[in-house]
């Protein structure tokens, strides 16, 4: 699991039942409030799902 995948998974696991926008996840994981990470977050979540669901 990559560094960013691990941080995203930890962030989401710390907030069970919460719903986050792609921008909120991007800001939390990359620590960059000004970036536009829609594609990055989409790819990141896709990779996490593939690794968790064999």
C-alpha positions as CSV (number, residue, x, y, z in Angstrom):
1,X,0.0,0.0,0.0
2,X,1.4,3.4,-0.9
3,X,2.0,6.2,1.5
4,X,-1.1,8.2,0.2
5,X,-3.3,5.1,0.2
6,X,-2.4,4.4,3.8
7,X,-3.1,8.0,4.9
8,X,-6.4,8.1,3.1
9,X,-7.5,4.8,4.6
10,X,-6.5,6.0,8.1
11,X,-8.3,9.3,7.6
12,X,-11.5,7.6,6.5
13,X,-11.3,4.9,9.2
14,X,-11.0,7.6,11.9
15,X,-14.4,9.0,10.7
16,X,-16.7,6.0,10.2
17,X,-20.1,7.0,8.8
18,X,-18.9,10.4,7.7
19,X,-19.2,11.5,4.1
20,X,-16.3,13.6,2.6
21,X,-16.0,15.4,-0.7
22,X,-13.0,14.7,-3.0
23,X,-11.6,18.1,-2.1
24,X,-11.8,17.3,1.7
25,X,-10.0,14.0,1.2
26,X,-7.4,15.7,-1.0
27,X,-6.8,18.4,1.6
28,X,-6.5,15.8,4.4
29,X,-4.2,13.4,2.6
30,X,-2.0,15.7,0.6
31,X,-2.2,18.6,3.1
32,X,-2.7,21.1,0.2
33,X,-5.8,23.3,0.5
34,X,-5.2,25.0,-2.8
35,X,-4.8,21.9,-5.0
36,X,-7.4,20.3,-7.3
37,X,-7.0,16.6,-6.7
38,X,-10.3,15.2,-8.0
39,X,-8.6,12.8,-10.4
40,X,-5.9,11.9,-7.7
41,X,-8.6,11.1,-5.1
42,X,-10.6,9.1,-7.6
43,X,-7.6,7.0,-8.5
44,X,-6.5,6.7,-4.9
45,X,-9.9,5.3,-3.7
46,X,-10.0,3.0,-6.7
47,X,-6.6,1.5,-5.8
48,X,-7.6,1.1,-2.1
49,X,-10.8,-0.7,-3.1
50,X,-8.8,-3.1,-5.4
51,X,-6.4,-3.9,-2.6
52,X,-9.1,-4.5,0.0
53,X,-11.5,-6.5,-2.2
54,X,-9.6,-9.5,-3.7
